[in-house]
Amino acid sequence: MSDAVTMVAVPGTLCSPTVFDLLAQELAGRPRVDPYSWLTEPGPWDIPAISGRLARYIEHTHHEPVLVCGHSTGGAIALHLAIAHPSVVRGLVLADTGAQMRGHGDVEAILTRVRDDWGEELRAAVLDRSFHTPPDPHLRADLLAWAATVDRQAVLDVLTSQRDLDLTADLPRITQPAMVLHGRYDRARDPAHGRDLAAALPNAQFHLLDTGHTPVHEDPTTVADAVRALLTRI
């Protein structure tokens, strides 16, 4: 294994990989951040299938285990990856996610709207509830433009898969060091979800941040510090 470390960054549903740009700037290549745009790939889009594609991507692109940073749905993908394909995962950074979706406030409403009312208004609502500190207007426009390119069926399939998936019983199998981060003002998941996730993982630490659902963008300095702290444990 080389001294250089890569962190593959897995965004949430309807979230452009550009939300990791500020974090990548903070880390300045230590580790190098490689955003993975899973939602724009061909299907199927259930979490086990996405996890399998991500494992093959890591094997073929990086040829060694990597850090995996998963945000929201990306965190569920990262957890499944560590369970089903542990040899490609060196450590985990898990932001505002969980092993299951019980108590996730709006998943059923979002699924209904994706089926019946897909459009700019829905995508804007999902985007805006993902930030406690709103992104600047230019970035917001870019994020909405990216979301408009996503296949509605992909969104419906992955959220349905995440709703139906419960990885809780498998968490003790994830022995890699993990850093669980959660925004204090997250409107999608209560911070208790993050605390529960960290408590169930054998080798995890928990940090509460003064952000909303997307700390990787809202507080990249603190997240970068958490990533560096994780590296010291590997």
SEDRENLO-11341 format. One record per residue (C-alpha): residue in one letter; y, z, x. Coordinates in steps of 0.02 Angstrom, whole numbers, padded with zeros to 5 digits, always signed. Each point is the difference from the previous one (the first is absolute). Layout:
N
AYZX
...
//
This chain:
234
M+00000+00000+00000
S+00171-00049+00068
D+00146+00119+00023
A+00107-00102-00121
V-00014+00057-00180
T+00031-00104-00155
M+00037+00068-00173
V-00048-00116-00141
A+00119+00036-00144
V-00065-00023-00178
P+00135+00000-00136
G-00014+00050-00182
T-00020-00113-00150
L+00148-00117-00026
C+00074+00067+00162
S+00049-00123+00136
P-00062+00038+00176
T+00183+00000+00052
V+00011+00182-00057
F-00078+00040+00169
D+00138-00088+00100
L+00107+00154+00030
L-00153+00102+00050
A-00049-00137+00124
Q+00175+00007+00074
E-00011+00190+00018
L-00169-00011+00086
A+00059-00139+00116
G-00176-00062+00033
R-00078+00171+00028
P-00104-00033-00099
R+00029-00181-00045
V+00008-00023-00189
D-00099-00144-00077
P+00038-00016-00187
Y-00146-00064-00103
S+00048-00098-00155
W-00159+00025-00100
L+00076-00041-00169
T+00042-00179+00048
E-00176-00040+00062
P-00131-00087-00108
G-00103+00115-00111
P-00099+00090-00053
W+00126+00141-00008
D-00105+00154-00035
I+00021+00136+00132
P-00174-00016+00079
A+00026-00188+00022
I+00173+00025+00076
S-00069+00135+00114
G-00135-00118+00060
R+00126-00137+00038
L+00109+00125+00093
A-00148+00057+00105
R-00037-00181+00049
Y+00184-00029+00039
I+00004+00150+00117
E-00162-00051+00086
H+00055-00181+00026
T+00183+00032+00042
H+00002+00164+00095
H-00180+00013+00063
E+00008+00190+00003
P+00037+00146-00117
V+00180+00017-00060
L+00109+00125-00088
V+00015-00043-00184
C+00156+00046-00097
G-00027-00013-00187
H+00140+00017-00127
S-00039+00031-00185
T-00139-00123-00048
G-00006-00043+00184
G-00052+00180+00030
A-00148-00019-00118
I-00049-00157+00095
A+00016+00095+00165
L-00109+00142-00065
H-00134-00121-00059
L+00009-00088+00168
A-00029+00164+00094
I-00149+00039-00112
A-00083-00171-00004
H+00053-00068+00170
P+00033+00153+00110
S-00023-00092+00164
V+00165-00094-00020
V+00106+00155-00037
R+00071+00106+00140
G+00109+00110-00110
L+00088-00001-00168
V+00179+00018-00059
L-00003+00019-00189
A+00165-00007-00095
D+00016+00049-00184
T-00177-00040-00048
G-00160+00085-00055
A-00188-00015-00015
Q+00013-00030-00188
M+00133-00035-00132
R-00017+00145-00120
G+00175+00062-00033
H+00083-00158+00067
G+00137-00005-00128
D+00017-00181-00048
V-00153-00101+00049
E-00057-00035-00178
A+00175-00051-00052
I+00014-00114+00151
L-00170-00080-00036
T+00052-00032-00180
R+00163-00079+00054
V-00084-00105+00134
R-00115-00070-00135
D+00129-00021-00137
D+00174-00005+00076
W-00012-00069+00177
G+00169-00046+00068
E+00155+00048+00098
E+00038+00153-00106
L-00170+00078+00033
R+00006-00039+00185
A+00174+00076+00014
A-00057+00157-00092
V-00147+00024+00120
L+00113-00030+00149
D+00137+00117-00055
R-00116+00145-00040
S-00072-00016+00175
F+00160+00058+00088
H+00097+00163-00012
T+00135-00075+00111
P+00025-00177-00068
P-00015-00143+00124
D+00159-00097+00033
P+00031-00145-00122
H-00050-00136+00124
L-00165+00084+00040
R-00033+00034-00184
A+00026-00184-00038
D-00119-00048+00141
L-00132+00122-00062
L+00014-00068-00177
A-00010-00179+00062
W-00160+00041+00096
A-00075+00088-00151
A+00034-00154-00106
T-00120-00100+00110
V-00146+00116-00034
D-00140-00052-00118
R+00002+00105-00159
Q-00191+00002-00002
A-00002+00075+00175
V+00112+00143-00057
L-00103+00029-00157
D-00165-00004+00096
V+00050+00117+00141
L+00082+00129-00114
T-00149-00003-00116
S-00115+00024+00149
Q+00107+00143+00066
R+00005+00083-00171
D-00190-00006-00012
L-00035+00052+00180
D-00025+00181+00051
L-00027+00027+00186
T+00009+00190-00008
A-00184+00032+00035
D+00005-00113+00153
L+00153+00078+00084
P-00103+00123+00106
R-00074-00152+00088
I+00171-00049+00069
T+00005+00093+00165
Q+00138-00099+00087
P+00165+00092+00023
A+00114-00028-00149
M+00182+00033-00042
V+00036+00015-00187
L+00182-00026-00046
H+00078+00021-00172
G+00175-00017-00070
R+00070+00153-00087
Y+00085-00111-00129
D-00143-00121-00032
R+00007-00055-00183
A-00173-00079+00004
R-00106+00137+00081
D+00032+00186+00007
P+00000+00076+00176
A-00151+00101-00054
H-00101-00161+00014
G+00044-00010+00184
R-00041+00183+00030
D-00168-00021-00087
L-00040-00154+00103
A+00042+00087+00165
A-00103+00152-00049
A-00152-00108-00039
L+00005-00097+00163
P-00088+00090+00145
N+00132-00040+00132
A+00167-00021-00090
Q+00176+00071+00004
F+00123-00006-00144
H+00188-00028+00007
L+00121+00003-00147
L+00152-00113+00024
D+00166-00007-00092
T-00034-00175-00066
G-00069-00090-00150
H-00161-00101-00010
T+00035-00104+00156
P+00035+00114+00149
V-00047-00137+00125
H+00165-00083-00047
E+00105+00146-00062
D-00026+00113+00152
P-00072-00105+00141
T+00055+00124+00134
T-00103+00143-00071
V-00147-00115-00035
A+00008-00066+00179
D-00005+00180+00064
A-00153+00031-00108
V-00085-00155+00071
R+00035+00058+00178
A-00069+00172-00042
L-00157-00082-00068
L-00021-00097+00163
T-00002+00162+00098
R-00151+00054-00102
I-00100-00158+00036
//
